[in-house]
Amino acid sequence: MFPAKKIQLPFLFLLSFIIWTFYFWGFLSNKLGLVLDARPYYEHFKFFIDSISRGIYPFWDPSRQTGVPVEFFLRRIGSFNPFYFLISLLTKLGIRFLFSYMIFLGFYYLLGMMGFYCLAKKFFNNTFVAFTAYLLLTFSSMGTLLFKSFLILEFTPMVWFFYFLFSFTQKPQRYALLGMTFTLMIIATTYVPFYFITIFMVFLIFFFGIYHRAIPNIFRSYSQFFKSHKIVSCICFTAFLLSFIPPILFFQEAARGDLVMPARHKEVNSTNVLEVSKQTYMDGGIMVTTMPGEMLFDLRQFRLGQFYVPFFVFIILLLGIVVPLNKRLALLWLWGLFMLFLGLYQATPLYGFLYEHIFFLKYMRNFQFFLWLILLPVGILIAAEHLRLFLSMDFRGFKTKYIPFILIIIIHISGGLFLFLNHGTLISSWILLGLSFIFLNVITRKKKIDSFFYLFFVLLIVAIQPLEVYHYLGKNAEKSPGDYRYSDPYLGFHIQRTEIKKIQLEEGRPRKEGKIWYGVKDFHNLLKTYDQDYLNNYIGRKLVVYDQVPKNFWDKGLDFFSEDEIQLIAFDVNDLKLKVNFPTKKFLVYQDSFYPGWKAFIDGERIEVHKANRAFKGVWIPSGKHMLHFHYGPWWRYILNYILIFFVFPGVLIYMLWMIVAASLCVCPKNDNMSAGPLAAGTPTKFIPTAIIFYLILCITAGVIINVDRIKAGLNIRELNQITPSSFSYLFELEKDSSKADPKKIKPFAYFFAKVDTYLPERADAKGMIAFCYYYLGKHGKAIAVYNKAAEENPEVFWFHYNAGLIYYQHKQYDQAKEKFQKALNTNPQNTLEFITNSKNLYALILSKSPQYSRIPSQTLQSAIQHAQKILQNKSVRKGSICLF
């Protein structure tokens, strides 16, 4: 017997999520590893939950570099989200933190998918269509982002916000207002809220334009509700304002200029570390040219974050050929296309215009996130609306009764032909195609299709292909490293009492420069100035006590201090307490980053914190016994954050749930004003295929707006970034000693330079590098030919003539050699130097990846000029070596 009718749908939701869990069990059980952004986000969660579980709200992390403020990390995860207490609860029950975190990710994903179902149910007022949309999104590659990205932290509150917004618009009630408030509070305190703001603003623009006649009635109902529910309105407004305080404070902190993010904040004339330069397609645009291949071809190579939706979505999308156009479809299409055009960066004029006129776009990058946050769910809603309209259409006329059957046959024959021509087709795709053909022919003849049987059948159709796709994902994914950062104890404070000894480095060894992704500016400058090994020798000691030392602290070892002089009393992420007892006045340096907000106290009395050794905290300690206390952050920030995390956010959530339960509300009520009208679900619609005209207009518009050449250029640069060698040192070694020439080592460089020449043919620098590789591969004739071609394109570059002349000279072809040397000497050296300086895509790249071979181009050029002059003067000189530049 099937479950009672009231629990059939919950049973199917549970079954679908059990299937999803089975597909991703390799990741959830930590057999397969987290990659890219998913790793640091796990680290942020671990650090935050560890601290908050001990009753400490962390503002500082002493374990990263030499200490960094962590508000940036906490804003990334949205530290006030009360659902995060689930992780803490599971760890308290004895479950390992990593598995507790995976359970939370699965729960939060399910919560987001349920929100999408409720939104679709609200949108369509049709259980079958809403359940189909839920399945398509659940089994899409949205789930893979849990283990590669952080977008579920933004998607889940965003989708629930739209559900509560539609609920409140249709019938203003307290639970809906509380739901909107709670989700907005989560969004506002989770980095970056500007994605949501952009999506919501675009939605409002098109909604107001399409449903403009309904706007007065909507605002009138809003006003009546606020007047009659003043207390709950004031509570929501106050909670919303309180939630904005942490992000505003963080934005102000980021604008002070004390933090650095070198990889993100580059080529930007602003002190705000969050601001980014105008982005290009290669920086993270939506990959429209590669998506079809990812979705449809050779899914055996499927990897985390690759775009994928079950093949069934394309079948029901094609049903839209014969459906009528309505306002809902127009709204979804225009909303989605606008976000698509924005996500293409410079491939359309939209991004550049908005970047100059909308301030918060200067703090956003990776517009590919719009693909997951809006384009994927909106695309599924469009497909679901096609299905709903198709099922609601009246095909009973003599001329139209065979249209559904004929259309379904055409779609599935076309799908079968596509699968047949695609040699990498999965077996499950054929099974899905067959089940889909049977299913659609059956449901078009049924009036009631929301029974358990039909819902279960559509679950089977949607889930069958992902079973095989995610099997290959498991085979292609990285194996788990076992543990991640913070898995081992990281908050201990050990006082080293031995002396710091001077270290000796290999003579002539180039300086090793440390690099950071995020940190304090003073420490970043220290890394750029001093050798990394010297610094590691010094900063490994958390405390250093000075009487008097030379300015260059590694010229001399530093004396140790005894246990009686310094004792550790207490230590946590925000505080350090020491008991000190020195016979004379001393200067103590705490090897933790100097940063505004740190305070020091001796016996409860505040003292000045000095910047010591360019990047650390130092204080003067008087003689005798004293209690020294370092503390970070003002007291009111602690009170504010404790109130927010333990009272305001949980309070609004509990109040919302109470309102739902107390009023015996159904989360997805049947009343649906958005679905009212001639095209409402269940209302037969005549066969009027107006949508196809609308789609043709959209395609033509997209073809005019989108600059495909710019997209291809961006893809080319991205491919070059993927195949760029990690170092070019070997090429510099070849210059000095041609006997080291090894074809196996040279060919990867030749391949890279050939790709550069293909993708960036307007510059001749790549041709010069190809010729260089040909020479050391022993292909001297090809080397001369390529040098000559490069010289034709850029005759003012000295090196193209000179290197070709050297090859001729080595082969005793003296007339040709002298001709080349003469052309080289006729060039203006300044033009050659400018050519090298402007070659940011190649010459600058080569030098940046081989800093130990840094050279002054003018000096190298002068030496080559003198060498060419001596040859022309028939002086006895060495043959010379082919130079890079």
C-alpha positions, 0 to 999 in steps of 0.5 A, spaced: 500 500 500 502 506 498 502 512 504 496 516 505 495 521 500 497 527 505 504 524 505 505 521 498 508 528 496 513 528 502 515 521 501 517 523 494 521 529 496 525 524 501 526 519 496 529 524 491 533 527 496 536 520 498 537 518 491 541 525 491 545 523 497 547 516 494 549 520 487 554 524 492 556 520 497 563 520 495 563 527 497 559 527 503 563 521 506 570 525 504 572 520 500 572 525 494 575 532 496 573 539 496 576 543 491 577 551 489 573 556 493 569 550 497 576 549 501 577 556 504 570 556 505 570 550 509 576 553 513 572 559 515 566 555 517 571 550 522 574 556 525 568 560 526 564 554 529 570 552 533 570 559 536 563 560 537 562 553 540 567 556 546 563 562 547 568 567 543 566 571 537 572 571 533 575 578 530 582 575 529 585 569 526 592 569 529 594 562 525 594 566 518 600 569 516 602 573 522 595 574 524 589 577 520 582 580 521 577 575 520 571 579 518 572 578 511 572 571 512 566 571 516 562 576 511 563 570 506 560 565 510 554 570 513 556 568 520 549 570 523 546 565 520 542 561 525 542 554 521 550 554 522 548 552 529 546 545 526 554 544 525 555 545 532 550 541 535 552 535 531 559 536 533 557 536 540 554 529 539 560 526 537 560 527 530 567 529 526 567 536 524 568 535 517 562 530 516 558 535 520 559 540 515 557 535 510 551 534 513 549 541 513 551 542 506 546 537 504 541 540 509 542 547 506 542 544 499 535 540 500 532 547 504 534 551 497 531 546 493 524 546 497 524 553 497 525 552 489 519 547 489 515 552 493 516 558 489 514 554 483 508 552 486 506 559 488 508 561 481 504 555 477 499 553 482 500 546 479 503 540 483 506 536 478 509 542 474 512 545 480 515 538 482 518 537 475 521 543 476 524 541 483 527 535 480 530 538 474 534 543 479 535 538 484 539 533 479 542 539 475 550 540 477 547 545 482 549 540 487 556 539 485 557 546 487 557 544 494 564 541 493 567 547 489 564 553 490 560 557 496 554 559 492 549 555 496 550 560 501 547 565 497 542 561 493 538 558 499 536 565 502 535 568 495 530 563 493 526 563 499 526 571 499 522 570 492 517 565 495 516 570 501 515 576 496 510 572 492 506 570 498 506 577 501 504 580 494 498 575 493 496 576 500 500 580 505 501 576 512 505 576 518 509 570 516 511 572 509 513 579 512 518 575 517 520 571 512 522 576 507 526 580 513 529 574 515 532 572 508 534 579 507 538 579 513 542 573 511 543 576 504 545 582 507 550 579 512 553 574 507 558 576 502 557 578 496 550 581 497 550 585 491 549 579 486 542 579 489 541 586 489 543 586 481 538 580 480 532 583 484 533 590 481 533 587 474 527 583 476 523 589 479 524 593 472 521 588 468 516 586 473 513 593 473 514 594 466 510 587 464 505 588 470 504 595 471 497 595 471 497 591 478 502 595 481 497 600 485 493 594 487 500 591 490 502 597 494 495 599 496 495 592 500 502 593 502 500 599 505 493 596 509 498 591 512 503 595 515 497 600 518 494 594 521 500 590 523 505 596 526 508 592 531 510 586 527 512 591 521 517 595 526 520 589 529 522 587 522 524 593 520 529 594 526 532 587 525 533 589 518 537 595 520 541 591 525 543 586 520 546 592 516 551 594 521 556 589 520 557 589 513 557 597 513 562 596 518 566 591 514 566 596 508 568 601 512 574 597 514 576 595 507 576 602 505 581 604 510 587 601 506 590 597 512 588 590 508 591 587 502 588 582 496 593 583 491 590 578 486 583 581 487 585 588 488 589 590 482 590 596 477 585 599 481 586 606 483 582 606 490 584 604 497 578 600 498 581 593 498 574 590 495 574 594 489 576 591 482 577 593 476 573 593 470 572 585 468 573 582 462 570 575 459 577 571 461 576 574 468 570 569 470 564 571 464 559 566 463 562 561 458 556 560 453 560 557 447 563 552 452 556 550 455 553 546 450 559 541 450 559 541 457 551 539 457 550 535 451 557 532 449 561 526 452 559 527 459 564 521 461 569 527 462 564 530 467 567 534 473 565 539 479 562 545 477 561 543 470 554 546 467 549 540 466 541 539 467 538 533 465 536 532 458 529 532 460 529 539 460 531 540 453 525 536 451 520 540 455 523 546 453 521 544 445 514 543 447 514 551 447 514 551 440 506 551 440 505 554 446 502 561 447 506 567 450 504 570 456 506 575 461 510 570 465 514 567 460 516 574 457 518 576 464 522 570 465 525 570 458 527 578 459 529 577 466 534 571 464 537 574 458 538 581 461 542 577 466 546 573 461 548 579 457 550 582 463 554 576 465 558 576 458 562 582 460 565 586 454 562 581 449 555 586 450 555 594 451 551 593 457 556 591 463 561 597 461 555 602 461 553 599 468 560 599 471 561 606 470 554 608 472 552 603 478 557 603 484 556 596 487 558 593 480 565 596 482 565 591 488 563 585 483 567 580 479 565 572 477 559 574 473 559 567 472 555 566 478 549 569 475 549 562 471 547 558 477 544 564 481 539 566 476 540 563 469 539 556 471 533 556 475 530 561 471 531 557 465 528 551 469 522 555 470 521 557 463 521 549 461 516 548 467 511 554 464 512 550 457 510 544 460 504 547 464 502 551 458 502 545 453 498 540 458 493 546 459 492 547 451 485 545 448 487 540 442 480 537 442 479 540 435 479 536 429 485 540 426 489 540 432 488 533 436 494 530 433 498 536 434 501 533 441 502 526 438 506 529 432 510 534 436 512 529 441 514 524 436 518 530 432 522 532 438 524 525 440 526 523 433 530 529 433 533 527 440 534 520 438 538 523 432 542 528 436 544 522 441 546 517 435 550 523 432 554 524 439 559 518 439 559 519 447 552 518 448 551 515 455 546 509 455 542 513 460 540 518 455 537 513 451 533 510 457 531 517 458 528 518 451 524 512 451 521 513 458 520 521 456 516 519 449 511 514 453 510 519 459 509 525 455 504 521 450 500 518 457 500 525 461 497 529 455 491 524 455 490 525 462 486 531 466 489 529 473 496 528 473 498 530 480 497 523 483 503 519 486 504 514 480 505 520 475 510 524 480 514 518 481 514 516 474 517 523 473 522 522 478 524 516 475 525 520 468 529 526 471 534 522 476 536 516 471 541 520 467 544 523 473 545 516 475 551 515 470 553 522 469 555 523 477 558 516 477 563 519 472 564 525 476 566 520 482 571 517 477 574 524 475 574 528 481 580 529 486 581 524 492 580 527 499 586 529 502 583 527 508 584 533 512 584 540 511 586 547 514 584 547 522 584 539 522 590 539 527 590 544 533 591 551 531 590 555 537 596 554 541 601 559 544 607 556 545 613 561 548 620 559 545 625 561 550 631 559 546 635 565 542 634 566 535 640 565 531 642 568 525 641 563 519 646 563 513 643 563 506 647 560 500 651 566 497 648 569 490 641 566 491 636 570 489 631 573 494 625 569 496 619 573 496 613 571 500 606 572 497 599 572 500 592 572 498 589 576 503 592 580 509 595 586 513 598 591 508 604 592 513 606 585 513 605 584 506 610 590 505 615 586 509 614 580 505 616 584 499 622 587 502 625 581 506 627 574 504 622 569 506 627 564 509 630 570 514 623 572 516 621 565 517 627 564 522 624 571 526 617 570 526 617 563 528 618 566 535 611 569 538 615 573 543 621 577 542 624 582 548 629 587 546 634 591 551 638 594 545 639 590 538 642 592 531 637 595 526 638 589 522 635 584 527 638 578 523 645 580 524 645 578 531 642 573 535 637 575 540 638 573 547 632 568 550 628 570 556 627 565 562 620 562 565 620 567 571 620 573 566 614 571 562 608 566 563 602 565 559 596 566 563 590 566 557 590 566 550 584 566 545 583 568 538 582 575 540 586 576 547 593 574 549 594 575 557 601 574 560 605 575 566 611 579 566 617 580 571 623 584 568 629 586 572 629 593 568 625 596 563 624 592 556 621 592 549 616 586 548 614 585 541 608 580 540 610 577 533 603 578 531 600 583 525 600 590 527 593 593 526 588 598 528 583 596 533 589 592 538 589 595 545 594 593 550 593 594 558 598 593 563 595 592 570 588 594 567 591 601 565 591 602 557 598 603 554 600 605 547 601 599 542 607 601 537 608 598 530 615 594 531 619 591 526 615 594 520 609 590 521 608 587 529 606 589 535 610 592 541 609 595 548 614 598 553 614 594 559 616 597 566 621 593 571 617 588 576 611 584 576 605 586 571 599 583 568 600 584 560 593 584 556 593 584 548 586 585 546 582 586 539 576 590 538 571 594 541 567 592 547 560 594 543 562 590 537 562 584 541 555 586 544 552 587 538 555 581 534 552 577 540 546 580 540 545 579 533 547 571 533 544 569 539 538 573 539 536 577 533 537 572 527 534 566 531 528 570 534 526 572 527 526 565 525 523 563 531 517 568 530 516 566 523 515 559 524 511 560 530 506 565 525 506 559 520 504 554 525 500 558 529 495 560 523 496 553 521 498 556 514 500 551 508 507 553 506 504 553 499 497 555 499 493 554 493 491 561 492 495 564 487 494 571 484 500 571 480 497 565 476 490 568 475 487 570 468 486 567 462 492 562 462 491 560 469 493 552 470 487 548 469 484 553 464 484 550 457 487 554 452 486 554 444 492 553 440 495 559 439 503 558 438 505 566 439 511 564 443 515 562 437 515 569 434 517 572 441 523 567 441 525 569 434 525 576 436 529 574 442 534 570 438 535 576 433 536 581 438 541 576 442 545 576 435 545 583 434 548 585 441 553 579 443 560 580 440 562 573 439 569 575 437 570 578 444 567 572 447 572 567 443 578 572 445 576 571 452 576 564 451 583 564 448 586 568 453 583 563 458 586 557 455 593 560 454 592 561 462 591 554 463 597 551 459 602 557 461 608 554 463 609 555 471 616 557 469 621 559 463 627 558 467 629 553 462 629 558 456 634 562 460 639 556 461 639 555 454 641 562 452 647 561 457 649 553 455 646 550 448 648 543 450 642 543 455 638 543 449 633 537 450 627 536 445 622 534 451 623 540 455 623 545 449 617 542 445 612 544 451 614 551 450 614 551 443 606 549 443 605 554 448 608 560 444 604 557 438 598 558 441 599 565 443 601 566 436 594 563 434 590 567 439 594 573 439 596 574 431 597 581 432 603 581 435 610 578 433 613 577 440 610 570 440 613 568 433 620 570 436 619 565 441 617 560 436 623 561 432 628 561 439 625 554 440 626 552 433 633 554 433 634 550 440 630 544 437 635 544 431 631 546 426 635 552 424 632 553 417 625 554 420 628 558 426 630 563 420 624 563 416 620 565 423 625 570 425 624 573 418 616 573 418 617 576 425 621 582 422 616 583 416 611 584 421 615 589 426 621 591 422 623 596 428 625 590 433 632 589 433 632 582 436 628 579 430 634 581 425 640 580 430 638 573 432 637 571 424 643 574 423 647 569 428 644 563 425 646 565 418 653 567 421 654 560 425 652 557 418 658 561 415 653 564 410 656 571 412 653 575 406 646 574 409 649 574 416 651 581 415 645 583 411 641 581 418 646 585 422 646 591 418 638 591 419 638 590 426 643 596 427 639 600 423 633 600 428 632 605 433 633 601 440 628 605 443 623 602 439 625 595 441 625 597 448 618 599 447 616 593 444 619 589 450 615 593 455 608 593 451 609 585 451 605 584 457 602 578 455 609 574 453 615 578 455 613 580 462 610 574 463 616 570 462 620 575 467 615 574 472 615 567 472 623 567 472 624 572 477 631 569 478 633 571 471 631 578 471 635 582 466 635 589 464 633 589 457 637 596 455 643 592 457 642 586 454 640 590 448 647 594 448 651 588 449 648 585 442 649 591 438 656 592 440 657 584 438 653 586 431 658 592 430 664 588 431 662 582 426 661 588 421 668 590 422 670 583 421 673 583 428 675 576 431 669 575 436 665 569 439 659 567 435 654 569 440 648 566 442 641 566 440 637 571 445 630 571 448 629 578 448 
